[in-house]
Amino acid sequence: MARVAIVGVGAIGGALASFLWTAGGHEITLCTRRPLKRLTVETPQGVLHIVARNVTDPAQADAVDWVLVATKAYDANGAAAWFPALCANGASVAVLQNGVEHRERFAKYVSPDRLLPVVIDCPAERTSDDQFRVRGPARMTVEDTLLGRSFAKLFRGCAAKLELTADFTTALWWKLCMNSVGALSALALKPSGVLREPAIERVARAMVAECAAVARAEGACIGDSIDDEVLTVYRGHPADSKNSLLADRLAGRRMEWDARNGAIVRKGEKHGIDTPLNRMAAALLEAVEGEPV
Ligand SMILES: NC(=O)c1ccc[n+]([C@@H]2O[C@H](COP(=O)([O-])OP(=O)(O)OC[C@H]3O[C@@H](n4cnc5c(N)ncnc54)[C@H](OP(=O)(O)O)[C@@H]3O)[C@@H](O)[C@H]2O)c1
């Protein structure tokens, strides 16, 4: 049994609550900006009504054993405002966000030995204020370390698959190769079927190739057929599925372009690798952010 706080209860925070709940025996605290009256999560295994404490002010929060951060990457500073109370007894912090810069984002708030980046693959969405849906199988990948194994133990017995890896760098960058082309949907204002259009597919392959070149320079083992792998995964998605960049743009919310395409540009610059397509995607998404569509 562990005391676990989830900071940011959106699509992924709701999914995490459902996994902890089915694993059983944990004391769950939901840290949100707006009060959550109840938490109902529809999962492929059934509908769960989760009992958890909800706090909306860091001053009300008590110390826990684990903090799971599930805000968007651009809300890292706001998420960290919860740490002084939640981590008062030295809690470990797992960061479940996209991108490759989990450690950089939280370095000034958490010591490296207590910080665990997590790659999460989980088709999830928030359907209303207190209703969430996990649409399919979920997988979380962490480093095979003491901290990674302790995180995996929290979820023993739940529907999500936990993977421990000795090569976390590759897991992070493989996901970023996938996420890099999500920008095309958000720019075209079309769901993922747009990647099946030949002209868009060519651009997508070139964006993945840029990301893969940077990934290799960062030490990831990414093969030459990564563009085929990425496009095969997208072809397996329903043509009308919307990635979160597109969903956020349509809803007039901020988008995570900086943690995705922006990160590829930044890391590329570090290695002297030019990434013009990802640079353009980041610049265009920044320019249209918040504009009515
Ligand atoms: N959705 C997916 O299927 C999926 C899959 C894989 C990975 N991811 C990644 O997982 C991360 C989370 O994504 P998401 O889709 O769950 O985002 P989301 O639905 O937008 O949820 C983020 C939540 O964080 C909350 N939040 C922001 N600042 C906060 C603060 N200071 N204190 C407490 N709560 C705060 C937001 O609150 P408000 O409701 O008040 O705005 C929102 O409910 C992202 O990095 C995303 O790329 C998502």
The ligand as a Gaussian input file, in Angstrom:
#p B3LYP/6-31G(d) Opt

LIG

0 1
 N       -4.216000      11.869000     -23.635000
 C       -3.493000      10.865000     -24.073000
 O       -4.055000       9.898000     -24.642000
 C       -1.984000      10.848000     -23.855000
 C       -1.292000       9.679000     -24.217000
 C        0.072000       9.610000     -23.964000
 C        0.727000      10.689000     -23.378000
 N        0.059000      11.820000     -23.068000
 C        0.815000      12.903000     -22.425000
 O        0.425000      12.964000     -21.058000
 C        0.521000      14.312000     -20.553000
 C       -0.845000      14.725000     -19.989000
 O       -1.764000      14.765000     -21.087000
 P       -3.354000      14.768000     -20.930000
 O       -3.884000      14.376000     -22.262000
 O       -3.765000      14.006000     -19.729000
 O       -3.595000      16.328000     -20.694000
 P       -4.926000      17.030000     -20.181000
 O       -6.126000      16.163000     -20.463000
 O       -4.895000      18.426000     -20.698000
 O       -4.739000      17.051000     -18.599000
 C       -3.798000      17.831000     -17.941000
 C       -4.425000      18.230000     -16.623000
 O       -3.446000      18.922000     -15.855000
 C       -4.143000      19.868000     -15.098000
 N       -3.246000      20.871000     -14.529000
 C       -2.496000      21.810000     -15.174000
 N       -1.791000      22.536000     -14.289000
 C       -2.109000      22.051000     -13.052000
 C       -1.710000      22.390000     -11.741000
 N       -0.845000      23.396000     -11.510000
 N       -2.233000      21.702000     -10.711000
 C       -3.113000      20.674000     -10.921000
 N       -3.531000      20.303000     -12.146000
 C       -3.025000      20.979000     -13.208000
 C       -5.146000      20.453000     -16.068000
 O       -6.131000      21.106000     -15.318000
 P       -7.362000      21.920000     -15.921000
 O       -8.397000      20.841000     -16.174000
 O       -7.707000      22.842000     -14.820000
 O       -6.868000      22.579000     -17.180000
 C       -5.613000      19.186000     -16.779000
 O       -6.742000      18.621000     -16.149000
 C        0.947000      15.158000     -21.761000
 O        2.335000      15.348000     -21.756000
 C        0.538000      14.311000     -22.974000
 O        1.303000      14.592000     -24.120000
 C       -1.294000      11.926000     -23.290000

